[in-house]
Every structure is written in C-alpha cells, then in structure tokens.
C-alpha cells in the first residue's frame, strides 16, 4: 500500500492571517502580564514522545524510534481530512532558514480555535518567499482530536499532530523533517544552539570562534547559548540560534529559526539576556504562572516545571544580522552528571562521536515528566532523529576527520562529587560560561585522564580546579567501581547501534 499525500479542504480556511489578526483570533484564554505580553495555558504541557511515530515507508526505523504502518497512517489521515471538511482552519506559511543552500517553505494547518499555536509559531520562522507556492513541509494539527497520536511521513514531508495542544509539537514537527532533509543531502541536522565568541588572543588580536552547544531540554543549552559570558567590548558574545542548526560537510552551519523558545523555570536577573527579552510586550508565555495582577512568577511550578516562552530575535541583546555560522570551530556536548564526570573534557574525533551517540543527560519535564530528574541517554541529545541513529554518529566522525580545526568538548552542567567523602560541588552557570570563554580563548591547560583517555583541565583561569577533581571525593576503590560501572553502561548503549563504526564504540573502552 502506498501513502498518498491528501489535499487539505475545509469549510473555511483563514489563509496567512497577519500577526495582529492572529492575536485577535487567540484572545480566548489569553491573560495579559504586567509587560502587556500574552500568556496562555495549554491542556498538554510537554511533548508526547511515547505517542510519536514514523511511517514505515521507505526510511529504515532507528533503534529508538517507533513505527506506524502505512495502512494505519493512511487510515488516520483519511479520517482527519474528512473531519477538516466541516471545520474552520488557519493556514500559515513560513520560511525556515535564509541561506540559498538551505531554506524550506513550511505550511501549518490548524483548527482556528487554537490560534494561540500559530500565533507563537509565526514568531519562530521567517516570512515565506511565495506563500502560494507548493510547500516543502506540511504539518496538519488538530488539538481537539479524541486520540493523541503524532506521526510523520519523512519522504512525503508531512506530519499529523492529533490530540495535544502543546506548542512544541508544531515547532518540532518541521524541525524534525528539516533535519532528515539535511541528512539526505549529505549533512547533519543538530539539536543545538549556535553562537560566536569574539575574544582576544594572546597577541591582543580579536578572533571569532563559532560554537555549537548540544543538550536536551533543561540541561542548560539555551541558558549557555544566550549568555554574554560577561565579556567586555571589544570582546563579545554573538547569538545565532537556540535550538536546531544544519551542518554541511565543511562545517558551515545553516540557521533555521527567527525566534527563541525558552524554558522559563528559574529565569531571573542572573540570566540577563533572556530575562530582559522575556520582558518584551511581544513575548508569549505558555504554562507560566501569572498572578491576578499580571506579575510573572518564574519560580512557581504550580502549572508545570516545563513553563515556556516564545521571544522575538529582535528583543534579544547580542544577536546580529546572521543566523548562520561560517564555521563551527567548537562542538560542546552538554551533559548532566553529579559524581565522576569533570566539568569539562576535551575529546578526540572518535570520542566526540561516541559522546554524541551517548547523549547523556537527565530527563526533564519537557520530555517525560514522570521521569524528571532521572538519568537518560538520547543520541545527539536529539529526540527528533529520523532513520538509523548510528549513521549520524558515523557521519559526524567523517566530518570531524576532514575538518581538524573543529574541536570537541564534553561539558558537565550538573555537579561533581555528590555522595562522596566530603560535600560535592554544583557546577554553576557562571562556572560553565567561564569554561566556554576560556575554550574560545584557548588558554586552558590540559592533562590526560588515565581512566577515559580524554583530556581534563589542569588549569582554567578564574577557577579552583582542585574543587572540581572527581577522584578526590571518593576512595580509590569506590571511584574505580563507579568508573567501570559507567563504562559498562556506556558500552552497552553504543552496542545497540549495529551500523555504528567500531572505532566509535572503542573510544570509551579502558584507556
């Protein structure tokens, strides 16, 4: 049976309303804040990963992906299109990416009673070149559908989002398909933020260092991407992208989005770039506590610990006119551990591909709130991979091998030494931003780690490295046992991916 991409017909289609018209359509359920910004509460407050499927039609299913048969996808699609014929829907066309070599026409269809979703999505992407042209990617979204199911057909470029009103499903539906397109074209799509750190070399000359920061939601990716690192002119941080970038084989990174989708839990003045942008009247909040007098309480988790905000690029201090990176010079794999992982480690290409595949972190309320706080692994810290996961690790290794100027690092934003023979230490935001600043400057002194084979810092300016040495918190025997247990877990994880190159699997074997 062949999947057929059906045309969308409805009783009424509101085609490409302006942003002001979307605001008017989204008045129901809107609460105004003291900044005159809009705030909404959704019924579903996190992504529905367990209800997300990939059509089994021409694309091999990855180990960590769920498939849906062509027959079942076709059946559901037919019911959806029958339902839409009697509905009023919004059609919104937007453009993802601005580069001539990467730009996709995206089209969202959604029932009009949920206008708050396209209102947010309108901020996230760019105006289309021609809104009447055939789109590259289509998402059909019916939040009121009685059954919750999300499925995409990668080759047809269509996604159905049913039975959930969580905005993140709309945003990620297009990014998932775009990353698949990039992989088909020989590159890689990354769930990563991007920025440039303009820093002084020892000679006093300024240099621009391009960064990609990988990380699951809630691990600090957005916070670190949007941070200014307390740099003073002429040094500065230049923010490019917050969520997804596309890398070609030469290390050029295409940006995708115009807006930023931020996690608001604990947002305060210490994150001054984000905090200031969140005070714009054009920000839109989702599942964030707003009091009766309009005050926003970012510390209140009464609704969810996955409160979100959509902010405009133009309201973010530190952006420039580009969304692309000319070169990703530094790849940062953000992880969260609390015992024996150092605050930073420098990786060789095979180790970098291994830690990309391991994607170690903790679960957050953005993914599975029932497991929030538990350790987890996600290849590429990217829950949106389509196709064989090992192919992505192999391709990353190939890119790194032909681009020796790309350096890779593991960055722990959790803690060191918890449960040891003296109190452990939390790795603060200021510590992590300082590490990234000195990675850019190139003035960290490194030494070899005897257990893992990667390099760990002997000296980082402005930091007491003794406090961050994991081995000093435990007895020699306990530390050895924890190392070997973690190594076994890592090797078992990598063994799942049969297509993954052996040199990547061996990279985390005993040094």
C-alpha positions in Angstrom: 0.0 0.0 0.0 1.3 3.5 -0.9 0.8 6.5 1.3 -1.0 9.3 -0.6 -0.5 12.9 0.5 -4.1 14.3 0.6 -5.1 17.9 -0.1 -6.5 19.9 2.8 -10.1 21.0 2.3 -12.1 22.8 4.9 -15.4 24.7 5.4 -13.3 27.8 5.8 -9.6 28.4 5.5 -8.1 31.6 7.0 -5.1 31.9 4.8 -2.0 33.6 6.3 -3.5 36.0 8.8 -1.3 38.8 9.9 0.3 38.7 13.4 -2.3 41.2 14.7 -5.1 39.1 13.2 -3.7 36.0 14.9 -3.6 38.0 18.2 -7.3 38.8 17.8 -8.1 35.1 16.9 -6.2 34.0 20.1 -8.0 36.2 22.6 -9.9 33.3 24.2 -7.8 32.2 27.2 -5.2 34.9 26.9 -4.1 36.6 30.1 -2.1 39.8 29.9 1.1 40.3 32.0 2.4 43.5 33.5 4.6 43.8 30.4 1.4 43.7 28.2 2.6 40.3 26.8 0.3 37.4 26.3 0.1 34.3 28.4 -1.7 31.0 27.8 -2.3 27.7 29.5 -2.4 24.5 27.5 -4.1 21.2 28.4 -1.0 19.2 27.5 2.2 20.6 28.9 5.0 18.5 27.4 5.9 16.7 24.2 4.1 13.3 23.7 7.2 11.3 22.9 5.5 7.9 23.6 2.7 8.8 21.2 5.1 9.9 18.3 5.6 7.6 15.3 7.4 7.5 12.0 5.7 6.0 8.9 7.4 2.7 7.9 7.6 3.6 4.3 11.0 3.9 2.6 13.1 5.0 5.6 14.7 2.5 7.9 13.5 2.8 11.5 16.1 3.6 14.1 16.5 1.5 17.3 15.0 4.3 19.5 12.1 5.1 17.1 8.5 3.9 16.9 7.0 2.9 13.6 3.4 3.2 12.3 2.4 1.1 9.3 1.4 2.8 6.0 -2.0 1.2 6.4 -2.6 2.8 9.8 -1.2 6.1 8.8 -3.4 6.2 5.7 -6.5 5.3 7.8 -5.9 8.1 10.3 -5.1 10.6 7.6 -8.3 9.8 5.8 -10.3 10.4 9.0 -8.5 13.7 9.6 -9.2 15.1 6.2 -12.9 14.0 6.4 -13.1 15.9 9.7 -11.5 19.0 8.3 -14.1 19.5 5.6 -16.5 20.7 8.2 -14.0 22.9 10.2 -12.7 26.4 10.1 -8.9 26.2 10.0 -5.9 28.5 9.8 -3.2 28.1 7.1 0.1 29.7 7.9 3.1 29.7 5.6 6.6 30.4 7.0 10.1 30.0 5.9 12.8 28.0 7.7 16.4 29.1 7.0 17.6 32.0 4.9 20.6 30.6 3.0 20.3 29.8 -0.7 21.5 26.3 0.1 19.1 25.7 3.0 15.7 27.2 3.0 12.4 25.4 3.3 8.8 26.5 2.8 6.7 25.3 5.8 3.0 25.2 6.0 0.9 24.7 9.1 -2.9 23.8 9.1 -4.7 24.0 12.4 -8.2 24.4 13.6 -8.9 28.1 14.3 -10.0 27.7 17.9 -6.3 27.0 18.7 -5.0 30.2 17.1 -2.5 30.7 20.0 -0.4 28.0 18.5 0.2 29.6 15.1 0.5 33.0 16.9 3.6 31.6 18.6 4.9 29.7 15.5 4.6 32.9 13.4 7.4 34.4 15.6 9.6 31.4 15.3 10.2 31.4 11.5 10.5 33.9 8.6 8.0 35.2 6.0 7.8 32.9 3.0 9.2 33.9 -0.4 5.9 33.0 -2.0 3.1 31.8 0.3 1.1 30.3 -2.7 3.9 28.1 -3.8 3.8 24.4 -3.0 5.3 23.9 0.5 8.3 21.6 1.2 7.0 20.6 4.6 3.4 20.4 5.9 2.0 19.8 9.4 -1.7 19.2 10.0 -2.6 19.9 13.6 -5.9 19.1 15.3 -5.5 19.5 19.0 -9.1 18.5 19.8 -8.8 15.1 18.1 -10.1 12.4 20.5 -7.0 10.3 20.3 -3.4 11.5 20.9 -1.1 10.5 18.1 1.7 12.2 16.2 3.2 10.7 13.1 5.3 11.9 10.2 5.9 10.5 6.7 9.6 11.6 6.1 9.5 11.1 2.3 6.2 12.9 1.8 7.3 15.7 4.2 4.0 15.6 6.1 3.3 15.4 9.9 -0.1 14.9 11.6 -0.3 16.2 15.2 -3.5 15.0 16.9 -5.0 15.2 20.4 -2.5 17.6 22.0 -2.4 21.4 22.3 1.3 21.6 23.3 3.0 24.2 21.1 6.3 22.4 21.0 4.8 19.7 18.8 4.2 22.2 16.0 7.6 23.7 16.2 9.4 20.4 16.3 7.4 18.8 13.6 9.0 21.0 11.0 12.5 20.8 12.5 12.4 17.0 12.6 11.6 16.9 8.9 14.2 19.5 8.1 16.9 17.6 9.9 16.0 14.5 7.9 16.2 16.5 4.7 19.7 17.8 5.7 20.9 14.2 6.3 19.6 13.1 2.9 21.7 15.9 1.4 24.9 14.7 3.0 25.0 16.9 6.1 23.7 16.6 9.6 20.8 18.3 11.5 21.7 19.0 15.1 19.6 19.8 18.2 22.0 22.5 19.2 22.3 26.2 19.8 24.9 28.3 18.0 26.9 31.4 18.8 30.1 33.2 18.2 32.5 34.3 21.0 34.7 37.2 19.8 37.7 37.0 22.1 41.3 38.3 22.3 44.2 36.0 21.5 47.4 36.3 23.5 48.7 38.7 20.8 45.7 41.0 21.6 44.1 40.3 18.2 40.4 39.6 18.1 39.2 36.2 16.8 35.7 34.9 16.2 35.1 31.3 17.5 31.9 29.6 16.4 30.3 27.3 18.9 27.6 24.6 18.7 26.0 23.6 22.0 24.2 20.3 22.2 21.9 19.5 25.0 18.5 18.1 25.9 15.8 20.5 27.2 16.5 21.6 30.7 20.2 20.9 30.7 21.4 24.5 30.1 21.6 24.6 26.3 19.5 27.7 25.9 21.0 29.4 29.0 24.5 28.9 27.8 23.7 29.8 24.2 22.0 33.0 25.2 24.7 34.1 27.8 27.0 37.0 27.3 29.9 35.4 29.3 30.4 38.7 31.0 32.6 39.7 28.1 33.5 43.4 27.7 33.9 45.2 24.4 35.7 44.7 22.1 35.1 41.1 23.2 31.5 39.9 22.9 29.1 37.0 22.5 27.0 36.9 19.3 23.9 34.7 19.5 22.9 32.9 16.3 20.4 30.1 17.1 18.9 28.4 20.1 17.5 25.1 19.0 18.4 23.5 15.7 21.2 24.0 13.1 22.1 22.2 9.9 25.8 21.5 9.3 27.3 20.7 5.9 30.4 18.5 5.4 32.6 21.6 5.5 31.4 22.7 9.0 29.2 25.6 7.8 26.1 25.7 9.9 22.7 27.0 8.5 20.4 28.6 10.9 16.7 27.7 11.0 14.6 30.0 13.2 13.9 33.7 13.8 12.6 33.4 17.4 13.6 31.6 20.5 11.6 29.1 22.5 12.9 29.3 26.0 12.4 27.3 29.2 11.4 29.7 31.9 11.8 27.7 35.1 14.0 29.7 37.5 14.6 32.5 35.0 16.0 35.6 36.8 18.3 38.5 36.5 21.4 36.3 36.6 20.4 35.3 33.0 20.2 38.9 32.0 20.0 38.4 28.2 17.0 36.0 28.5 15.4 37.9 31.4 15.4 41.2 29.5 14.0 39.6 26.4 11.2 38.0 28.4 10.0 41.5 29.5 9.1 42.4 25.9 5.4 43.1 25.3 5.8 40.8 22.2 6.9 37.8 24.3 4.3 35.0 24.5 4.2 32.7 27.6 2.9 29.2 27.9 2.1 27.4 31.2 3.9 30.1 33.2 2.3 31.3 36.5 0.8 34.8 36.1 -0.8 36.3 39.1 -4.2 38.2 39.0 -2.3 41.5 38.8 -0.2 40.3 35.9 3.1 39.5 37.7 5.0 36.6 36.2 6.3 34.1 38.7 9.1 32.1 37.0 9.8 30.1 40.2 6.2 28.8 40.6 5.8 25.3 39.2 2.1 25.0 40.1 1.2 24.6 36.4 4.3 22.6 35.3 8.0 22.7 35.7 8.1 23.0 31.9 6.9 26.6 31.6 7.9 28.1 28.2 8.2 31.4 26.4 8.5 32.5 22.8 10.6 35.6 22.3 11.5 37.6 19.2 15.0 37.6 17.9 14.9 41.4 17.7 14.3 41.6 21.5 17.5 39.6 22.3 20.6 41.5 23.1 23.6 40.1 21.4 22.2 38.9 18.1 23.4 40.2 14.7 22.1 40.1 11.2 23.1 36.5 10.5 21.5 33.2 11.7 24.3 31.1 10.2 27.8 30.1 11.4 30.6 30.4 8.9 32.3 27.6 10.8 31.5 25.6 13.9 35.0 25.7 15.5 33.9 24.2 18.8 31.3 21.5 19.5 30.1 21.3 23.1 28.2 18.2 24.2 26.3 19.3 27.4 25.7 16.6 29.9 24.4 16.4 33.5 26.1 14.1 35.9 26.6 14.6 39.7 29.5 12.4 40.6 32.5 11.5 38.5 32.2 13.4 35.3 34.5 16.5 35.3 33.2 20.0 34.4 34.8 19.8 31.0 36.8 17.3 28.9 38.5 17.7 25.5 37.7 14.9 23.1 39.4 13.5 20.0 37.1 12.8 16.9 36.2 9.2 17.8 35.5 10.2 21.4 33.4 13.1 20.2 31.3 10.8 18.0 30.9 8.4 21.0 29.7 11.1 23.3 27.4 12.4 20.6 25.9 8.9 20.4 25.7 8.6 24.2 23.8 11.9 24.6 24.0 11.6 28.3 21.8 13.9 30.5 18.8 13.8 32.8 15.1 13.6 31.9 13.2 16.8 32.3 9.5 17.7 32.3 9.8 18.7 28.7 10.2 15.1 27.7 8.7 12.7 30.3 7.6 14.5 33.5 7.1 11.1 35.2 10.8 10.5 35.0 12.1 14.1 35.5 15.5 14.1 37.2 16.4 10.5 36.2 19.5 9.9 34.1 18.9 9.2 30.4 20.6 8.9 27.1 19.4 10.3 23.7 21.6 10.0 20.6 22.8 13.5 19.7 20.7 14.8 22.6 18.2 14.9 19.8 14.8 13.2 20.3 13.8 14.1 16.7 16.1 11.8 14.6 14.6 10.0 11.7 16.3 6.9 10.4 19.3 4.9 11.7 20.9 6.7 14.6 24.3 5.1 14.1 24.5 6.7 10.6 24.5 10.1 12.4 27.5 9.2 14.6 29.4 7.8 11.6 28.8 11.0 9.6 29.8 13.2 12.4 33.1 11.3 12.7 33.6 11.7 8.9 33.0 15.5 9.2 35.4 15.8 12.1 38.1 13.8 10.4 38.2 16.2 7.4 37.8 19.3 9.5 40.7 19.1 12.0 40.0 22.7 13.1 36.8 21.6 14.8 37.5 20.9 18.4 35.0 18.9 20.6 34.3 19.1 24.3 32.1 17.4 26.9 30.6 19.9 29.3 29.0 18.8 32.6 26.4 21.3 33.9 25.5 19.1 36.9 27.7 18.5 39.9 31.0 16.8 40.9 31.5 14.6 43.9 27.9 14.1 45.2 27.7 11.3 47.8 31.4 11.4 48.3 33.5 11.7 51.5 33.1 15.5 51.5 30.3 17.7 50.2 30.2 17.8 46.4 30.1 21.0 44.3 27.4 22.2 42.0 28.7 23.4 38.6 27.2 26.9 38.4 26.1 28.8 35.3 29.0 31.2 35.9 31.5 28.3 36.0 30.2 26.8 32.7 30.1 30.2 31.0 33.7 30.8 32.2 34.8 27.5 30.8 33.3 28.3 27.4 35.0 31.7 27.4 38.4 30.1 28.0 37.8 27.4 25.5 37.4 30.2 23.0 40.5 32.0 24.2 42.5 28.7 24.1 44.2 29.3 27.4 43.1 26.2 29.3 46.0 23.9 30.4 45.1 20.2 29.8 46.3 16.8 31.0 45.4 13.2 30.1 42.7 11.4 32.1 44.1 7.9 32.9 40.6 6.3 33.0 38.9 7.7 30.0 41.7 8.8 27.7 40.2 12.2 27.1 41.9 15.4 28.3 40.8 17.1 31.5 41.7 20.6 32.7 44.8 21.1 34.9 44.2 24.9 34.9 41.3 27.1 34.0 41.7 30.8 34.7 39.4 32.1 37.4 38.6 28.6 38.7 39.9 26.4 41.6 40.4 23.1 39.8 41.0 21.1 42.9 37.4 21.6 43.9 36.3 20.1 40.5 38.5 16.9 40.6 36.0 14.0 40.8 38.6 11.4 42.1 39.3 13.5 45.3 35.8 13.0 46.6 35.9 9.2 46.8 38.1 6.4 48.0 40.3 4.9 45.3 38.2 1.7 45.3 34.8 3.5 45.1 36.0 5.8 42.3 37.3 2.8 40.3 34.0 0.9 40.7 32.0 4.0 39.6 34.2 4.4 36.5 33.8 0.8 35.5 30.1 0.8 36.1 29.7 3.9 33.9 31.9 2.4 31.3 29.8 -0.7 31.1 26.6 1.3 30.8 28.1 3.4 28.0 29.4 0.4 26.1 26.1 -1.4 26.4 24.3 1.7 25.0 26.6 2.0 22.0 26.3 -1.7 21.3 22.7 -1.2 20.4 23.6 0.5 17.1 24.8 -2.2 14.8 25.7 0.3 12.0 28.0 2.4 14.3 31.7 2.2 13.4 33.8 0.1 15.8 36.3 2.9 16.4 33.5 4.9 17.9 32.4 2.1 20.2 36.1 1.5 21.2 36.5 5.2 22.1 35.1 4.8 25.6 36.8 1.5 26.3 39.5 1.4 29.0 42.3 3.9 28.2 
